[in-house]
Amino acid sequence: MDTFAADLLDWFYTHRADLPWRRERDPYHVWLSEVMLQQTQVGTVVGYYERFLARFPTLAALAAAPLGDVLKVWEGLGYYSRARNLHRAAQIVVAEYDGELPRTAAELQRLPGIGRYTAGAVASIAFGQNVPVLDGNVIRVLTRLYNIEEDISQQGTRRRLWALAESLVPADRAGDYNEALMELGRLICRPRRPQCDRCPLRQHCQAYREGLQEQRPVRRRRPRTPHYDVAAGVIYGTGSNASRILIAQRPVDGVLGGLWEFPGGKQEAGETLPETLARELEEELGIMVEVGEPVVRVKHAFTHFRITLHAYECRHTGGRPVKRGVADFAWVTLAEMANYAFGKADRQIIAALLERPRQLL
């Protein structure tokens, strides 16, 4: 083992965080933690990880659960495609692999939601395979160590980084080494104000020697994020549904797929928000409404766009709901909404309704 890897591992064994998925190497637990850690900070993941395992303690239990239950436990963690892919992959593992996760990175990548990074992490950490990982933390460490000037958003640069990462994996301790690289990027080699004075690899770092560590990695400026105004209806029923609100389930294969929402949609040019809402509800559910007073306005950011969600009270005036542009719908009380998985913006609408309930509890 070269001195670079030895210095990194010495630091890791002394400073590594005590995280629940590190206390044993159960492949299901390693896989779950790696999926949750995508796009999410460690401090947020720990509680979700423990609650998820309490509800689905085995891979078989996860596979057997309804998707709605999985999304409900995941609620608030965001990037819900991770949960859908985790659930589908668990079903495939039970059906086609006798309930045991594949041991190699190549086989793992055949499962939904497992790309090269996650496959490498699970294969090396859970099964001791000598394969690399390359996430944002590792990219940052390597581009600084080797003072890589190329734009990391370019495919050629990514290929170079994967080849470099693969060449550096020590043959006998790949799992610990990969975790150490990621931990170094998270704790020391941070995006801003890296803690170079505390870094165990400082003497190996070319960017540090040149004073360029805060200029690495190089990435092109992102285009401006588009913004959309979206109208949503808090639709009160009539007759037997007078104490209930209509909610809709989003199509499983779209953004926030499988989650429930207050139905509505994006404002088109020339429309007022009430006109948008009336049109969307007719198109998606086949109903007519009388749009009333605003309930709340919520700003929310997705990966590639931002929205301002305008929620309005509505009275159902005609048409029986049908599943035109939604996966399902339900008439529920405000209290019953706790049984359904909603995205963050819709949970803020629920919070606003709870502050001014209208005899719905």
Secondary structure, DSSP 8 states (H G I E B T S, - for coil): --HHHHHHHHHHHHH----GGGSS--HHHHHHHHHHHTTS-HHHHHHHHHHHHHHS-SHHHHHHS-HHHHHHHHTTS--THHHHHHHHHHHHHHHHSTT---SSHHHHTTSTT--HHHHHHHHHHHH--------HHHHHHHHHHTT--SBTTSHHHHHHHHHHHHHH--TT-HHHHHHHHHHHHHHTS-SSS--GGG-TTGGG-HHHHHT-GGG-SB--------EEEEEEEEEE--GGGTT-EEEEE--TTSTTTT-EE--EEE--TT--HHHHHHHHHHHHH--EEEEEEEEEEEEEE-SS-EEEEEEEEEEEEE-----SSSSEEEEE-TGGGGGS-B-HHHHHHHHHHHHS--S--
